[in-house]
Amino acid sequence: MSARIWDISQRLRPGLPVWPGDTEFAHERTWKMADGSPVNVSRLTMSTHSGTHADAPLHYDEAGLDSASSALEPYIGECLVVDARGVGAAIEVGDLPHLHSADRILFRTYETFPHEAWETGFTAIAAETIKWLALQGVRLVGIDTPSIDPQDSKTMDAHKAVLAADMRILEGLVLDDVPEGRYELIALPLPLAGADASPIRAILRELT
């Protein structure tokens, strides 16, 4: 029997909620079989932070690596999904379970992921929590909200803590149907040269 797979990605589509002021998602068919072309071909317009995405260090560090230069190892391997619903404005160290040597942590904060509307008061991750996770050996942190920092943050403290620890970030995950526990994560960023982030197709696979 094959291992069960959970798709934890948002569906990219027109009308996708995006960070206020960022690029709206658009899809346009440029070559059409209906018009006599032998194939259908499309053009996409989108933000690098559309839907489920991986922040590259360049997003929060002017000298940081771009998406194409980022190592892939942090984005593949065993992870721990943590249910953090109801913790408040930010996930604090006291909200965390014993990690038992988890290298990758994904946080569920939504009761139901808001696919149709942008929510401004989403749960972030406290910078002290990032620092504590780094001390436990965590290499990647993910969350189902649009950012690990609050929407109105100007100091980006959680992102700076990630930078100091050389961790990686996934944002905009969809974890509604995923029970708390351990899985194999596969969430590869695209090799976009010069890009500060990349949309991803993120999945969790049942450990065997």
N, C-alpha and C positions, 0 to 999 in steps of 0.2 A: 504494500500500500504506500502511495506517495505521501510525502509530508504536506500538511495543510498550509496554504498560503493566504495571508491577509494583505490585500492591497490597501495601503495607508496613504494614498495620494489623492489630492483633489483632482477633479475633472477640469481640464483647461477648456474654456468655452467663452463665447461672448456673454457678457454680464457677470463674469467672475468678479467677486469683490476684491478690490486692490487697495493698497495703502493710499489714503487720501492724497490726491495730486500726482500719483504715479501713473504710468502708462496703462491704459485700458487694453484688455486682451481683444484682438481682432483676428479673424480668419477669413481669407478671401481666396476663392478659386481663380487661378490665373489662366490655366489651360483646362478646357472642359471637353470631355468626350461627347457631351450633348451638342457641342458646337463643331464637331468634326475632328477634334484632336484624338490621337490614338491612346492618350493617357489623361488622367486627371492630375493636376499639379496645383499646389496651394502656396500662398504667402501668409506668414504669421507676423503680427505686430504685438509685442508683449514686453513687459518688464522682466529683467533677470530674476526678480523676486515674485514672479507670478505663482500663485498656488503653493504647492509643496515645493520647497527649494532648499538648497544648501548654500549658506553664506560662505564665500571665500574670504580669506583674511584681508584681501584688498578692500572689502566692504567697510571695514572699520580700522584699517591701517594703510596709509598712503603708500607705504613701501611693502605691503603684504603681497602674498602670492595671489595670482589670479586663479580662476576656476580651472583653467587648463594645466596649471602647474601644481595643483594640489595633489598630494599623494592619495591614493584610493584606499589604502588599508584601513583608515578610521571608519570608512563608510560600509565596511563589510565585516560581519562577525557577530558574536553573541551579544545580545543587549538585554536590558531589563526594562520592562514597561511598568511605570509607577502611576498608580491612581492618585492624582493630586486634586481631585474635584473638591471644591469648597474650602480651599486653603486661604483664600483672600486675595489681596492685590499682588502678592509675590510669594513664591515658594521659598520658605526659609529652611535652614538646616534642620530645625526641629520637626519639619514635616516629612523628613526622609526616613525610609526604613533602613535596616542594616543592609548594605549593598552586597556583601559576600563577593568581593572582587569583581564587580561588574565593570567592564571597559566602556560600555555605552549605555546611556540612560535616556529613556523617552518618557516624557510627562504627559499624561492626559489631564486636562483641566476642564474641558467642556462636558456638560451632561449630554448635549447633542451639538455636533459641529455646525456652525452657522454658514451653510453653503450659499445662502441667498442674500445675505446682508453683512455689511461690515460692522463689527462690534468694537467700540473704542475702549471699553473698560476691561480688556482682557487681562488674564493673569500673566505676570512676568516671572523671572527668576532673580532672586536677590544676588547681588555680586558676591556676598559672603558665602552663599550656597555654591556658586561656581568655584570659588577658591577651595572650599571644603571638598567638593567632588574631585577637583584636580589632585588634592592630597591623597585621595583614595585610589588614584590611578585612572580615573575616567578620562577617556580620549575624545569622546563625542557626547554632546548633549542635544536632545531634540525636544520639541514641544509642539502642541497642536495649535497654539496661538500664532499670530503673525510675527512676533518678535520675542526674544528673551528679555528685552527691556520694555518698559511701559511706552505707550504711544507718544506721550508728551515728553519723554526723556531727551535732554540736550547733552547729557554727559556720557550716556551709553556705558554705564558702569559695568553691567553684566558682560557686554561685548569686550570691554577692556580687560576684564578678568579672564575671559576666554583667550584673548590675545596673549596675556602674560603667561598663561599655562600652555599655549600652543595646542589648544583643543579645537574641535570643529563643531559646527552648528547646523542643525536641521530645524526648519520652522514650517508651520502650516500643515503639520501631519494630521491625519484623520484617524483617530483611535477609538471611535465610538464602539466598535464591535470587538475590541481586543481585550481579553481578560488580563488583569495584572499578572506579570510573570516573565519568564525568560524565553527568548526567541532568537533566531538568526535574522539579522538585519542586512538587507541589500538596498542601498540608496545612493547610487553613483551619480555624481555631478557630470554634466557634459564638459568636454574639453574646449570650453569657450575662451579663446585667447583674449586677454585683456578684460575679462568679465569679472565683476565683483560678486556674482552669485550665479547659480544655475538652477532652473527648474529640474525636478527629478521625478522618476517613477520609483517610489519607495515601497518595498514590500517587507513583510515579516514572514518567516518560514518556521513552522513547527520544528522544534529540536527533536532529533531522534536518538 
